Amino acid sequence: MAAPRPIFRINGIDHVVLRVRDLRRALGFYRDVLGCTLEREQPELGLTQLRAGRCLIDLVTADGPLGSRRGTLEGTGPNMEHFCLSIAPFAESALSAHLAARGVSVHEPGSRYGAEGEGRSFYIEDPDGNRVELTGGPRGG
């Protein structure tokens, strides 16, 4: 039996939302280390939105109106297993040096399958312990 035809198609990931303990520290990582740009701020909600290519990374303060809806972050660990950012160029040794100079360790470099196919990638962690995969995709960015 064939699967029913969906009435819509998924175009891609629009945004991810991360609860953070320290907004200044998280901004230092996503803006200053990874190069995301500030898109929009709504401090009354505890929300800061960063542009990551065609997508957004939303940072919500864990103790703010949006972030506190799901309880505290204390003792709960990271918010998700990981999310992946496709970057270009993916010059692995230069990226590793850039990150190391900013106190960010690279973990598990290797070839992995992603939305665009098999390609090199590695993992890093943000200040709240969330894993971020950086990939160049099948063409290496």
C-alpha positions as CSV (number, residue, x, y, z in Angstrom):
1,M,0.0,0.0,0.0
2,A,1.4,3.4,-1.0
3,A,1.8,6.1,1.5
4,P,-0.8,8.9,1.2
5,R,0.3,11.9,-0.7
6,P,1.0,14.8,1.6
7,I,-0.8,18.1,1.0
8,F,2.4,20.1,1.5
9,R,6.1,19.7,1.1
10,I,8.8,20.7,3.6
11,N,11.3,23.2,2.2
12,G,13.8,23.1,5.0
13,I,14.5,24.2,8.6
14,D,13.3,27.7,9.2
15,H,14.8,28.2,12.7
16,V,15.9,26.4,15.9
17,V,15.2,27.7,19.3
18,L,17.7,27.3,22.1
19,R,17.2,28.1,25.8
20,V,20.3,29.7,27.2
21,R,21.5,30.5,30.7
22,D,23.6,33.5,29.8
23,L,22.5,35.5,26.7
24,R,25.7,37.5,26.5
25,R,27.8,34.4,26.5
26,A,25.6,32.7,23.9
27,L,25.8,35.8,21.7
28,G,29.6,35.7,22.0
29,F,29.5,32.2,20.7
30,Y,26.9,32.4,17.9
31,R,27.7,35.9,16.7
32,D,31.4,36.4,17.5
33,V,32.7,32.8,17.0
34,L,30.3,31.4,14.3
35,G,29.6,34.7,12.5
36,C,25.8,34.8,12.8
37,T,24.3,38.3,12.6
38,L,21.8,39.9,14.9
39,E,18.4,39.8,13.2
40,R,15.9,41.0,15.8
41,E,15.6,41.4,19.6
42,Q,12.5,41.2,21.7
43,P,13.9,41.7,25.3
44,E,10.3,41.7,26.8
45,L,10.1,38.0,25.7
46,G,13.7,37.2,26.4
47,L,14.2,36.5,22.7
48,T,17.2,37.3,20.4
49,Q,17.1,36.1,16.8
50,L,20.3,35.5,14.8
51,R,20.6,35.1,11.1
52,A,22.4,31.8,10.1
53,G,22.3,31.8,6.3
54,R,18.7,31.3,5.2
55,C,17.7,30.2,8.7
56,L,17.4,31.7,12.2
57,I,18.8,30.6,15.5
58,D,16.6,31.9,18.2
59,L,18.1,32.3,21.7
60,V,15.6,32.5,24.6
61,T,16.8,33.2,28.1
62,A,16.0,30.3,30.3
63,D,14.5,32.6,33.0
64,G,12.6,34.8,30.6
65,P,8.9,34.7,29.5
66,L,9.5,32.2,26.7
67,G,12.3,30.2,28.1
68,S,10.8,29.6,31.5
69,R,7.6,28.0,30.1
70,R,9.3,24.6,30.1
71,G,10.9,24.8,33.5
72,T,14.5,25.4,34.4
73,L,17.7,24.3,32.7
74,E,19.4,23.3,35.9
75,G,20.3,19.6,35.8
76,T,18.5,19.0,32.5
77,G,21.6,19.0,30.2
78,P,21.5,20.2,26.6
79,N,18.3,21.1,24.9
80,M,18.8,18.7,21.9
81,E,21.3,16.2,20.6
82,H,22.7,18.6,18.0
83,F,21.8,20.8,15.0
84,C,23.9,21.2,11.9
85,L,25.0,24.3,10.1
86,S,26.2,24.1,6.5
87,I,29.1,26.5,6.0
88,A,31.3,27.6,3.2
89,P,34.2,27.4,2.8
90,F,34.9,24.4,4.9
91,A,38.6,24.6,5.2
92,E,38.9,22.1,8.1
93,S,42.3,23.1,9.4
94,A,41.7,26.8,9.2
95,L,38.3,26.3,10.9
96,S,39.8,24.3,13.7
97,A,42.5,27.0,14.2
98,H,39.8,29.8,14.2
99,L,37.8,27.9,16.8
100,A,40.7,26.9,19.0
101,A,41.8,30.6,19.1
102,R,38.4,31.3,20.6
103,G,38.5,28.5,23.1
104,V,36.2,26.1,21.2
105,S,37.2,22.5,20.8
106,V,36.5,20.5,17.7
107,H,35.2,16.9,18.3
108,E,34.7,13.9,16.1
109,P,35.8,15.2,12.6
110,G,34.7,12.8,9.9
111,S,32.6,12.1,6.9
112,R,28.8,12.1,7.5
113,Y,25.6,12.0,5.5
114,G,23.5,15.2,5.6
115,A,20.7,16.9,3.7
116,E,23.0,17.5,0.7
117,G,24.8,14.2,0.8
118,E,28.1,12.8,2.2
119,G,30.7,15.3,3.4
120,R,33.2,16.3,6.0
121,S,31.9,17.7,9.3
122,F,32.8,18.0,13.0
123,Y,31.1,18.9,16.2
124,I,31.6,21.8,18.6
125,E,29.6,22.9,21.7
126,D,28.0,26.2,22.6
127,P,28.3,27.7,26.1
128,D,25.2,25.8,27.3
129,G,26.5,22.4,26.1
130,N,24.4,22.1,23.0
131,R,26.2,20.3,20.2
132,V,26.5,22.1,16.9
133,E,27.7,20.2,13.8
134,L,29.5,22.2,11.1
135,T,29.6,20.8,7.6
136,G,30.7,21.8,4.2
137,G,28.3,19.4,2.5
138,P,29.4,17.0,-0.3
139,R,31.4,19.6,-2.1
140,G,33.2,20.8,1.0
141,G,31.5,24.2,1.0
